[in-house]
Amino acid sequence: MPEQQIRPQIEVDPAAPRTNGRKPLLLPGARHEVTCARVARLVGRALLLRCPRCGGGGIFHHWLKQRAACPRCGIPLDRGERDHWLGGYAVNLVASELIWAAMMVTILIVKWPDVPWTFLTYGGAALMIALPFFFFPFSRTIWLALDLAFRHDRDTDTRVRDVTRQAPPPS
């Protein structure tokens, strides 16, 4: 009788994120893995103008003014760095430019050969003024979501309440 090979038992951690067999990205100095599902969840919450960390609402006083911290989990929304929001401004600028270009090209294709050049000129200018104001809160929450996704070690403030984990059901 041939000897049976002894295979080591691999214990699966139920709390570990599912990676579908791929090795998740673990950034240097970070304690949490960066997975597509995590980034998508954080950015999805940000697109709904909710706290990227916990999904709680009410993080804006009004359209152009963000609260200092999330009312639900307490995470500081201003990360305390002088140049932190430069990334948010870049997201705002890129998104506004892409939306503007897509709208201009769409109008150009739909109206060809009778393109309304005056409308495109003045409408495009008005759109480039209005789009950054419209997209401003989205750009701030998206940038915060990306910051939390890739620099999760900054989320270890002891003053922050952990509301992301559900309490076990009562027995």
Order of alpha helices (4+ residues) and beta strands (2+ residues): alpha-beta-beta-alpha-alpha
